[in-house]
Amino acid sequence: MATTGPPTRNPHAGVPFTDDDTTIAAMLEDVSVPALMCAMVHVTGDPEWVRGDIRPQGLFLNEYQGYMPEEMKAEARRRAAAALARFRDGGCALPPPPAPAVLHEMMTYLACADVDPAVVPMFVTDLNLDGADAYAITWGADLPAEVAADAPVVVIGAGEAGLLAGIRLREAGLPFTIVEKNAGPGGTWFENRYPGARVDVGSHFYCYSFEPADHWTEYFSRQPELQEYFERVMDRHDLRAHTRFGTEVTACTWDDGAGRWVVEVRTLDGGTDTLDARFVISCVGSLNRAKWPDIPGLADFAGPVFHSSAWDHSVDHRGTRFALIGAGASGFQIAPTIADEVAHLTVFQRTAQWMFPNPNYHLPVPAGDTWAMRHVPFYGRWFRFLTFYPGSGLSIENSRVDPGYDDGGRAVSAGNEITRQLFTAWIESQVGDDPDLLAKVLPDYPATGKRTLQDNGSWLTCLQKPNVDLVRTGIERIVPDGVVTTDGVHHPADVVCLATGFRHTEFLWPMEVRGRAGRRLHDVWGDRPAAHLGITVPDFPNLFCVYGPGTNLAHGGSLIFQSECQVNYVMDAIGRTLGGGHRVVEVTRAAHDAYVDRYRTEIAQMVWAHPSVTHSHYKNARGEVWTVSPWPIPNYWTWTRSADPGDLAFA
Ligand SMILES: Cc1cc2nc3c(=O)[nH]c(=O)nc-3n(C[C@H](O)[C@H](O)[C@H](O)COP(=O)(O)OP(=O)(O)OC[C@H]3O[C@@H](n4cnc5c(N)ncnc54)[C@H](O)[C@@H]3O)c2cc1C
């Protein structure tokens, strides 16, 4: 007998509430007023909320109030509180949703500028305003059971990308195994447990588009909360039974006759096993294999030495003389966190980092904002848009090298010079009257040329503490009791932490991947790894890379969003293969080469590839970039919406 339950409430429509007027008004004190104004369009059905004089005055990444004056925000809150009280009294029933044209208007309202109609579909899809998961796989139901059963998939890695692949494969009804070398899910956020580890893309965007996002306790969550999130996602989607933890894929070999991959794995106890796969999805990450520096004497150090991604929590760093080697993205978070705990902190930094201000970087999400995320219809969605839109590649043109612009290597274009001035002003505002420190912390290469960091002042405050030294002189060697720099100075140390980054240019390392005719992927790539859309490589059929070559983001976005694009493409390619009665899919040489040519031409014009940017983890030994995307996020989203059959050969 068919059963009918109550209609399911759109998960973004908010949990109905009965709070009194005073509580509502108090809660609204904590919210982003621009996002609230958009939510009120949903609550009332009236677009006038985004058509009046109450509107954001400007847009900047992570500036949630749109620079609205206090009186304007107060008036907005007063009006919204009254409307929410009426909404409550009406049983929290929503009027019909805003029309597409109104959604566009709301985006333009938040962006403080016309949002290009061409990019609207990407944001609409990401916002999932209809409550459905826009990327959910539905084609599995049409596959004959024996076809699905004969198409086992091995996913390598259970970071955010591997979990996502698992979610989609489960929806498709294909048999799959996730193989993960760690003891739990989360990848980056399972491993990087150093003090101060936190995301630097706003949490309400650095999460899956289809999962609830009203729980984050900080705007930029710390590692434990991120790891918990991935554990929860894994359980919600029943992925544990499909996952082999503590198991590392060592090799994948294509069997052309069978049209299948032979996947070799090694368990922690040294045991080996072989898995059969029709398809392999590599989700091994790109910042997963630690890079140890080649410093003479490192092995002779008498105290503990560990990499930041494998922080040794058995070592009590309190009261020690602590040497932090490397101050890129990880060291930048570690130093301010431990400075007050150690006796002395010496930070060895090869290159100064550009950074921009983010006052919300360490802030908890206040109770009112959490209340609004949970109860005010679609508020959380528009907050996500506010976090996503400014970093979606709008300003990527500032990163393009203007060949006619020559100022001796300080900037690569007039726009890039403005960015340099903005960033410089922020650094100067904190260092002020200390010219020696200023000289050490001001980068000498164009702004945004390397991974740009963000700060709420903690980094530069830390460097000004009496027990902290920033050393910019190169390291000559490590001795049992410290670090000796090339100027002969001995810096005493009890503990050495290597915050020296990852083998970012060595995709899929150290796996041995052999495709058609035994060709080794690493021979094919050499030091120029490339793939069509960063995902597929000719001669390596039925193999897909997530977070592959040329897909890292240096100009905004979130890697989780990037994975949603890639996994969407991968699943579409698999669906077309099986749905078309094929067993094998491979990118054509022509499609691959055309893409790679475009990539190469484009990336060479961007600041990340500029010769003035040295010691960049984005670059290979030749100074070329094969790691980051040169394109705005909406372009990549469009290209990965579906797997173009014209680019693929099926067999
Ligand atoms: C400290 C740090 C901070 C970061 N902050 C941000 C941020 O703020 N915003 C952002 O967008 N990105 C950030 N990143 C990038 C981050 O890597 C991505 O956001 C995201 O975690 C990538 O997910 P992933 O699943 O692709 O890879 P990972 O998270 O790296 O996961 C890969 C998984 O594959 C497993 N694996 C690898 N090789 C094998 C093998 N051979 N066999 C079995 N398992 C294997 C690994 O153990 C790991 O669990 C940060 C990275 C680091 C290191």
The ligand as a Tripos MOL2 file, in Angstrom:
@<TRIPOS>MOLECULE
LIG
   53    58     1     0     0
SMALL
NO_CHARGES

@<TRIPOS>ATOM
      1 C1         46.9030   22.9060    5.5890 C.3       1 LIG1
      2 C2         46.0080   23.0210    4.3930 C.ar      1 LIG1
      3 C3         45.0080   23.9810    4.3700 C.ar      1 LIG1
      4 C4         44.1610   24.0750    3.2780 C.ar      1 LIG1
      5 N1         43.2000   25.0290    3.2870 N.ar      1 LIG1
      6 C5         42.3480   25.1090    2.2440 C.ar      1 LIG1
      7 C6         41.3110   26.0650    2.2120 C.ar      1 LIG1
      8 O1         41.1830   26.8670    3.1110 O.2       1 LIG1
      9 N2         40.4680   26.0900    1.1670 N.ar      1 LIG1
     10 C7         40.5910   25.2260    0.1450 C.ar      1 LIG1
     11 O2         39.7860   25.2860   -0.7850 O.2       1 LIG1
     12 N3         41.5560   24.3070    0.1370 N.ar      1 LIG1
     13 C8         42.4350   24.2360    1.1540 C.ar      1 LIG1
     14 N4         43.4340   23.2970    1.1320 N.ar      1 LIG1
     15 C9         43.5370   22.3760    0.0060 C.3       1 LIG1
     16 C10        42.9090   21.0250    0.3930 C.3       1 LIG1
     17 O3         43.8140   20.0420    0.0910 O.3       1 LIG1
     18 C11        41.5790   20.8610   -0.3230 C.3       1 LIG1
     19 O4         40.6860   21.8450    0.1390 O.3       1 LIG1
     20 C12        40.8960   19.5270   -0.0960 C.3       1 LIG1
     21 O5         41.1020   19.0290    1.1840 O.3       1 LIG1
     22 C13        41.3270   18.5280   -1.1240 C.3       1 LIG1
     23 O6         40.5970   17.3740   -0.9210 O.3       1 LIG1
     24 P1         40.9660   16.0530   -1.6660 P.3       1 LIG1
     25 O7         39.9970   15.0430   -1.2330 O.co2     1 LIG1
     26 O8         41.1000   16.3180   -3.1100 O.co2     1 LIG1
     27 O9         42.4440   15.7120   -1.1720 O.3       1 LIG1
     28 P2         42.9680   15.4170    0.2840 P.3       1 LIG1
     29 O10        42.1800   16.1100    1.2990 O.co2     1 LIG1
     30 O11        44.4280   15.6660    0.2220 O.co2     1 LIG1
     31 O12        42.6970   13.8730    0.4540 O.3       1 LIG1
     32 C14        43.3890   12.9080   -0.2930 C.3       1 LIG1
     33 C15        43.2330   11.5830    0.3960 C.3       1 LIG1
     34 O13        43.7910   10.5730   -0.4150 O.3       1 LIG1
     35 C16        44.5300    9.6850    0.3880 C.3       1 LIG1
     36 N5         45.5550    9.0600   -0.4490 N.ar      1 LIG1
     37 C17        46.5360    9.6670   -1.1390 C.ar      1 LIG1
     38 N6         47.2480    8.7660   -1.8410 N.ar      1 LIG1
     39 C18        46.6970    7.5650   -1.5790 C.ar      1 LIG1
     40 C19        46.9780    6.2550   -2.0120 C.ar      1 LIG1
     41 N7         47.9590    6.0010   -2.8760 N.pl3     1 LIG1
     42 N8         46.2380    5.2510   -1.5230 N.ar      1 LIG1
     43 C20        45.2180    5.4950   -0.6530 C.ar      1 LIG1
     44 N9         44.9090    6.7250   -0.2170 N.ar      1 LIG1
     45 C21        45.6320    7.7490   -0.6900 C.ar      1 LIG1
     46 C22        45.1040   10.5520    1.4630 C.3       1 LIG1
     47 O14        45.4670    9.8250    2.5920 O.3       1 LIG1
     48 C23        43.9640   11.5290    1.7150 C.3       1 LIG1
     49 O15        43.1070   11.0630    2.7040 O.3       1 LIG1
     50 C24        44.3200   23.1910    2.1880 C.ar      1 LIG1
     51 C25        45.3320   22.2570    2.2070 C.ar      1 LIG1
     52 C26        46.1690   22.1660    3.2910 C.ar      1 LIG1
     53 C27        47.2500   21.1340    3.2740 C.3       1 LIG1
@<TRIPOS>BOND
     1     1     2 1
     2     2     3 ar
     3     2    52 ar
     4     3     4 ar
     5     4     5 ar
     6     4    50 ar
     7     5     6 ar
     8     6     7 ar
     9     6    13 1
    10     7     8 2
    11     7     9 ar
    12     9    10 ar
    13    10    11 2
    14    10    12 ar
    15    12    13 ar
    16    13    14 ar
    17    14    15 1
    18    14    50 ar
    19    15    16 1
    20    16    17 1
    21    16    18 1
    22    18    19 1
    23    18    20 1
    24    20    21 1
    25    20    22 1
    26    22    23 1
    27    23    24 1
    28    24    25 2
    29    24    26 1
    30    24    27 1
    31    27    28 1
    32    28    29 2
    33    28    30 1
    34    28    31 1
    35    31    32 1
    36    32    33 1
    37    33    34 1
    38    33    48 1
    39    34    35 1
    40    35    36 1
    41    35    46 1
    42    36    37 ar
    43    36    45 ar
    44    37    38 ar
    45    38    39 ar
    46    39    40 ar
    47    39    45 ar
    48    40    41 1
    49    40    42 ar
    50    42    43 ar
    51    43    44 ar
    52    44    45 ar
    53    46    47 1
    54    46    48 1
    55    48    49 1
    56    50    51 ar
    57    51    52 ar
    58    52    53 1
@<TRIPOS>SUBSTRUCTURE
     1 LIG1         1 GROUP 0 **** ****
